[in-house]
Amino acid sequence: DQQVKQNSPSLSVQEGRISILNCDYTNSMFDYFLWYKKYPAEGPTFLISISSIKDKNEDGRFTVFLNKSAKHLSLHIVPSQPGDSAVYFCAAMGGGSEKLVFGKGTKLTVNP
Amino acid sequence: DAGVTQSPTHLIKTRGQHVTLRCSPISGHKSVSWYQQVLGQGPQFIFQYYEKEERGRGNFPDRFSARQFPNYSSELNVNALLLGDSALYLCASSFRVRGIGETQYFGPGTRLLVL
């Protein structure tokens, strides 16, 4: 079963606008959530994380929001830049498990 | 500072062969995890090692094994290769195993093709 779901395989936005990437999870034991960015032929690059004791974390142009009651998190990128074009993975961990559980990814394209 | 390094970058094997993939963690990191990523999917957890001991294992057959050395580097071994083992194999390191907020940092991966 897919414990972490990214329901949008792709997203296209204009440069300078906001990009919003969404992620849902089913396992209530998850307590730490991460977003990774991946370019082709490279490993995932860590972007930002949030623990379950918070509902928002911000780092420069990137903000992650966590809604525990809805088991939903989102990544906001403002303003979007063409260099942000990549596949974005949502990942979660918790419940005493040592592993990261990933979604299938969302391909973001930022058009100049 | 160097990030996570993996070798080789690419590898071609035939069915039934054995493969060894190598990983060096970020300096100071003591935990190494291995993931498999097939096309169109997110990475899937294979193993985690900390202080040379296995701390977690994913849903992979016994053909997959790993170990961690005293310098915290790690090897992933896959025996009796199948076509379905073709994937990008990712190594990630973290300072320790699970504490709140323990971020894993990934290497560039080894792309394995089994013919």
Interface residues (C-beta under 8 A of the other chain):
Chain A: V4 D31 Y32 L34 Y36 A41 E42 G43 P44 T45 F46 S49 S51 F89 A91 M93 G96 S97 E98 K99 L100 V101 F102 G103 K104 G105
Chain B: V4 Q6 S33 Y35 G40 Q41 G42 P43 Q44 F45 Q48 R55 G56 G58 L90 A92 V97 R98 I100 G101 E102 T103 Q104 Y105 F106 G107 P108 G109 R111
